[in-house]
Amino acid sequence: MNSINRLLHKTRTLLTTSLIQRSLTSGTDGEVRISQLLKEKFPQATSLKVVDISGGCGSMYEIHIESEEFKGKKTVHQHQLVNQALKDEIKAMHGLRIFTAVPKQ
């Protein structure tokens, strides 16, 4: 059973890494920059999606992030952590939608 769990964990890690790398290679400059910052700030993120919902001008983004770093924290605190990680970028934005979660086991 342990070997199966290890294999599942490795597979999940590889798929997550692939998904994050793929999201970093496509998208607007703002999406790529924000994704990179969040990936650095939340290295345990198992899912990360950043979408420019302003039509490409970079004034509003939607962020979906799942990370173990959020475990045991209330949603408001999770969002504060994301806001803190993006404090410099937020200054140039008109709006930001944040969706956070702890990965399901």
N, C-alpha and C positions, 0 to 999 in steps of 0.2 A: 504494500500500500504506500509506503514512503517513496518508493521509486516512481510510482504513478503521480503522486503529489509533486515531486520534484520535476518530473517531465511536464506536468500541467503548468507549473510555475514558470519554467523556462519558456514554454510555448507562449504563455500569456505575456511574458516580458518581451520576447521577440516581436510579437504582434503589436504590442504597445509601442515599442521603439520604432517599428516600421511606420505605424500610424502617425506618431509625432514627427518623424523625419519627413514623411510625405506631406504633412500639413505645413512644415517649414519650407518646403521647396516650391509650394504653389501658394498663390494668394497675393494680396496687395502688400506693399512694403510695410504698412502698419500692422497687418496681420502677422507677418513674419517677425517683425520686431517684438511685438507683444508676446507672441508664442515663445520666442527665445528667452525673453525675460522671465516668463512664468515657468518655463522648463528649468531655468537656473534656480529660481526661488523655490520651486516645488519639485525636487528631483525624484520624489516617489510617485509622481503623477502617473496614473495608469491610463488616463484619457485626457486629452487636451484639444479643444477646438476653439478657434478664434475666428469670428466672422465680422467683416466690416458691413454693418447694416445701414450705412449712410449712403450707399450707392457708389462707394469707392473713394469718397473724399476724405475719409478718415476721421469724421467727427463723431461717429457713434459705433460702438462695437458690442458684440454679444460674445460672452466667454462661457464655455462649459468646461469644467475641470473636476476630475476625480482624483483624490490623493489621500494617502494614509495620514498625511500631516493634519487633515481635518478631523481625524478620529477623536471623539470625546468633546469636540467643540461645537457650540451652538452655531446655527446658520449665520447669525449676525457677526460672530467672531470670524468665521470662515471668510465672509465677504470683506471684513476689515483687513484680513491678511492679504487678500488679492488686491484690494485698494492700496495698501501700503507698498506692495511689490510694484505697482504701476503708478506711484504718486507723481512722478515727473511727466509721464505720458498723459495722465488724466487732466492735467492743466490745459492741454490743447483740445480736449474732447468736449462735446456738448452732452453726451450721455454714454452710459455704460450699463449693460445688462449682465448680471453675474449669476451663474448657476453652478453651485458647488455640491459635491457629494463625496462620501467615503466609498471606496470600491467594495463591491459585494464579494464575499469570500467564496 
